Amino acid sequence: MLKVAKFGGTSTSSGEQLRKAAEIIRSDKERRYIVVSAPGKRHEGDNKVTDLLYLCHAHLTYSVPFDQVFKMIEDRFRSIAAELSKNVDIDLYLSGIKSKLNKGISLDYLASRGEYLNAIILADYLDYEFVDAKDIIFFKMDGSLDYEKTKRIMNERLKDIPYAVIPGFYGTSALGDIKTFSRGGSDITGSLVASCMDSSIYENWTDVSGFLMADPRIIKNPKKIRHITYRELRELAYMGASVLHDEAIYPVRSANIPINIRNTNYPDDPGTIIANEREKGNDNLTITGIAGRKDFTIVALQKFYMNSEVGYVRRILSALEMYDVTFENIPSGIDTVSIVLDSQKLDGKLEKVLSEIERTCSPDSINVYRNIAMIAVVGQNMAFTIGVSGRVFGALGRAGVNIRVIDQGSSEINIIIGVSDTDLEKAIEAIYYEFN
């Protein structure tokens, strides 16, 4: 069995944290390929090394001295190397980066050096081989990932290497330069390595012991989610739950490889397993999780005999498309349809959209409702459990929460509820305690 383990910024923020990571790695010989992030924050008010690297480049761009910022980076890596390094001359690497800074350096190259240095130090400490991500991850000319080339070369490069440490966040562009993923790209690297090397599981080590059923800022000590499907995760992420980025999920999801979210500070905690299907014996929960976010706008249209007009909703969506506005949900009735929009994405376009809808659709009335919060109640087993909707709405009624929107997809994996922004916390509390 082969495992790929990725350690995030909080897990690699200091020599002490990297030492914990090393103990976890050594405790299981099946953890063969290790992906690391740049050092994150060690405490409140601290700086992420990647942020400092971006700041250095900004100083360079505007011809502002960057020495003070770069010294913070040097001090950080010298501190880590002092605790862990056996053979790495960290000053040699740092002086090489600084020399490139003085001569001009690309943003992607500079931003990737946090992962690069951390991987070199950890590989040295573990006596593992260091494999540079630039040699195994490749992008196409349009900037998208070249998965086929990446898979072929990664397999060739790693097939005879039993244990390796790989820096996350970057690869090589079609022109041969360093190119980074979006922020959080180390998650993508880990997922790619797991997919390309046909890993049995992808372990993502961070500073939380998996996912929680609800936001701990709203619910005190919410239950942990032990198992969740990728579909459920997608629904919760959409409504604001802090989870992995879609790009970091796709490679392992498509390869049917589960993700295990683990806590570096509490390695005995089993964390959360994310998989395409829920494991047997773990499918007795009706509700998997609840998530919500504020600041939506609802455009509610009414027109008598709307259902008899062919293409009516298409004309509404064409008005949105004309002004590059995406919709979130479309609850509808026989003579009514409501368009739920993210208020931030409207960006001053609402009046233009409404004018176009009036011109092309001639509704009997249009009403706009602002400051709406949307809540997703998610659970794979909701479709097979009688009375879930009744319990949800009953709990909200008892809590005095007025429901503005109700939408349940045909898959019945979720119920979407719209309430006033001011009722978001109260609504989530009511639903959570109804099922726990």
CORQUI-V592380 format. One record per backbone hydrogen bond with DSSP energy under -0.5 kcal/mol. NH is the residue of the N-H (numbers start at 0). CO is the residue of the C=O. E is the energy in kcal/mol with one decimal. If there is no record, write none. Layout:
BEGIN
NH,CO,E / NH,CO,E
END
This chain:
BEGIN
2,29,-3.2 / 3,200,-1.7 / 4,32,-2.1 / 5,202,-3.1 / 6,34,-2.8 / 7,5,-0.5 / 7,204,-2.5 / 10,7,-0.6 / 11,7,-0.7 / 11,8,-0.6 / 12,9,-0.6 / 17,13,-2.5 / 18,14,-2.0 / 19,15,-1.7 / 20,16,-2.2 / 21,17,-2.4 / 22,18,-2.0 / 23,19,-2.0 / 24,20,-2.6 / 25,21,-2.6 / 26,22,-1.2 / 27,24,-1.2 / 30,27,-2.0 / 31,2,-1.5 / 31,29,-1.6 / 32,2,-1.3 / 33,31,-0.5 / 33,163,-2.7 / 34,4,-2.6 / 35,165,-1.7 / 36,6,-1.8 / 39,8,-2.5 / 45,42,-2.1 / 48,38,-2.4 / 51,47,-1.8 / 52,48,-2.3 / 53,49,-2.4 / 54,50,-2.2 / 55,51,-2.3 / 56,52,-1.9 / 57,53,-2.1 / 58,54,-2.4 / 59,55,-2.4 / 60,56,-2.6 / 61,57,-1.9 / 62,59,-1.3 / 63,58,-3.5 / 69,65,-2.7 / 70,66,-2.1 / 71,67,-1.1 / 72,68,-1.2 / 73,69,-2.7 / 74,70,-2.9 / 75,71,-1.6 / 76,72,-2.2 / 77,73,-2.6 / 78,74,-1.9 / 79,75,-2.0 / 80,76,-2.9 / 81,77,-2.2 / 82,78,-1.1 / 83,79,-1.8 / 84,80,-1.8 / 89,87,-1.3 / 91,88,-0.9 / 92,88,-1.3 / 93,89,-2.6 / 94,90,-2.6 / 95,91,-1.6 / 96,92,-1.9 / 97,93,-2.5 / 98,94,-2.2 / 99,95,-1.7 / 100,96,-2.0 / 101,97,-2.0 / 102,98,-1.0 / 103,99,-0.9 / 103,100,-0.7 / 109,105,-2.2 / 110,106,-2.8 / 111,107,-1.4 / 112,109,-1.5 / 113,110,-0.5 / 115,111,-1.9 / 116,112,-2.6 / 117,113,-2.0 / 118,114,-2.5 / 119,115,-1.8 / 120,116,-2.3 / 121,117,-2.5 / 122,118,-2.5 / 123,119,-1.9 / 124,120,-2.2 / 125,121,-2.4 / 126,122,-1.2 / 127,122,-2.1 / 128,162,-1.9 / 130,128,-0.5 / 130,164,-2.3 / 131,129,-0.5 / 134,131,-2.0 / 135,132,-1.5 / 136,132,-2.0 / 138,171,-2.5 / 139,143,-3.6 / 142,139,-1.7 / 145,137,-2.9 / 146,144,-1.2 / 149,145,-2.5 / 150,146,-3.1 / 151,147,-2.2 / 152,148,-2.7 / 153,149,-2.6 / 154,150,-2.0 / 155,151,-1.9 / 156,152,-2.6 / 157,153,-2.5 / 158,154,-1.6 / 160,157,-1.9 / 161,159,-0.6 / 163,31,-2.4 / 164,128,-2.5 / 165,33,-3.6 / 166,130,-0.5 / 167,35,-2.5 / 168,184,-0.7 / 170,178,-2.7 / 171,136,-2.4 / 172,176,-3.5 / 173,139,-0.6 / 175,172,-1.9 / 178,170,-2.2 / 180,168,-2.7 / 184,181,-1.0 / 186,183,-1.5 / 187,183,-0.7 / 188,184,-2.3 / 189,185,-2.5 / 190,186,-2.2 / 191,187,-2.6 / 192,188,-2.7 / 193,189,-2.3 / 194,190,-2.3 / 195,191,-3.3 / 196,192,-2.1 / 197,194,-1.2 / 198,193,-3.0 / 199,1,-3.1 / 200,1,-0.8 / 201,257,-2.5 / 202,3,-2.9 / 202,200,-0.6 / 203,201,-0.5 / 203,259,-2.8 / 204,5,-3.3 / 204,202,-0.7 / 205,261,-2.9 / 209,207,-1.2 / 210,224,-0.5 / 212,222,-2.9 / 217,214,-2.1 / 218,214,-2.9 / 219,217,-0.5 / 221,218,-0.8 / 224,210,-3.0 / 225,223,-0.8 / 227,272,-2.5 / 229,274,-1.5 / 232,228,-2.5 / 233,229,-2.2 / 234,230,-1.8 / 235,231,-2.2 / 236,232,-2.7 / 237,233,-2.1 / 238,234,-1.1 / 239,236,-1.8 / 240,235,-2.3 / 242,240,-1.0 / 247,244,-1.2 / 248,244,-0.9 / 248,245,-0.9 / 249,245,-2.4 / 250,246,-0.6 / 251,248,-0.5 / 252,248,-2.7 / 253,249,-2.8 / 254,250,-0.8 / 255,252,-1.4 / 256,251,-3.1 / 257,199,-0.6 / 257,255,-0.5 / 258,273,-2.5 / 259,201,-2.6 / 260,258,-0.6 / 260,271,-2.8 / 261,203,-2.3 / 261,259,-0.6 / 263,205,-2.6 / 263,261,-0.6 / 265,262,-0.8 / 266,263,-0.5 / 268,265,-1.9 / 271,260,-1.5 / 272,225,-2.7 / 273,258,-3.2 / 273,271,-0.5 / 274,227,-1.9 / 274,272,-0.5 / 281,278,-1.9 / 287,285,-0.5 / 287,377,-2.5 / 288,377,-1.8 / 289,212,-3.1 / 290,375,-2.0 / 292,373,-2.0 / 295,371,-2.3 / 296,340,-3.0 / 297,368,-3.0 / 298,296,-0.5 / 298,338,-2.5 / 299,297,-0.7 / 299,366,-3.3 / 300,298,-0.6 / 300,336,-3.0 / 301,364,-2.0 / 302,334,-2.6 / 305,302,-1.6 / 306,333,-1.0 / 307,304,-1.5 / 308,305,-1.7 / 309,307,-0.7 / 311,308,-1.3 / 314,310,-1.9 / 315,311,-1.5 / 316,312,-2.6 / 317,313,-2.1 / 318,314,-1.5 / 319,315,-1.4 / 320,316,-2.6 / 321,317,-2.3 / 322,318,-0.9 / 322,319,-0.7 / 323,320,-1.7 / 324,319,-2.4 / 327,339,-3.4 / 328,339,-0.8 / 332,335,-3.1 / 336,300,-2.0 / 337,330,-2.9 / 338,298,-2.7 / 339,328,-2.7 / 339,337,-0.6 / 340,296,-3.3 / 340,338,-0.6 / 342,294,-1.7 / 342,340,-0.6 / 344,341,-1.0 / 345,341,-0.9 / 345,342,-0.7 / 346,342,-1.0 / 348,345,-1.7 / 352,348,-2.4 / 353,349,-2.8 / 354,350,-2.2 / 355,351,-2.0 / 356,352,-2.4 / 357,353,-2.6 / 358,354,-2.0 / 359,355,-2.4 / 360,356,-2.7 / 361,356,-0.7 / 361,357,-1.2 / 363,301,-2.0 / 364,301,-1.6 / 366,299,-2.6 / 368,297,-2.8 / 369,367,-0.5 / 371,295,-2.1 / 372,418,-3.7 / 373,292,-2.3 / 374,416,-2.9 / 375,290,-3.4 / 376,374,-0.5 / 376,414,-2.4 / 377,288,-2.6 / 377,375,-0.6 / 378,412,-2.8 / 381,378,-1.5 / 382,379,-0.5 / 383,380,-1.2 / 384,381,-1.1 / 385,383,-0.5 / 387,384,-0.9 / 390,386,-2.1 / 391,387,-2.4 / 392,388,-2.8 / 393,389,-2.3 / 394,390,-2.3 / 395,391,-2.0 / 396,392,-2.3 / 397,393,-2.5 / 398,394,-1.4 / 399,396,-1.4 / 400,395,-2.8 / 401,399,-0.6 / 403,417,-3.7 / 404,417,-1.4 / 406,415,-2.3 / 408,413,-0.6 / 411,408,-1.5 / 414,376,-1.9 / 415,406,-3.6 / 416,374,-2.5 / 416,414,-0.5 / 417,404,-2.6 / 418,372,-2.8 / 420,370,-2.5 / 422,419,-2.0 / 423,420,-1.4 / 426,422,-2.7 / 427,423,-2.4 / 428,424,-2.3 / 429,425,-2.2 / 430,426,-2.3 / 431,427,-2.7 / 432,428,-2.4 / 433,429,-1.0 / 434,430,-1.1 / 434,431,-0.9 / 435,431,-0.6
END
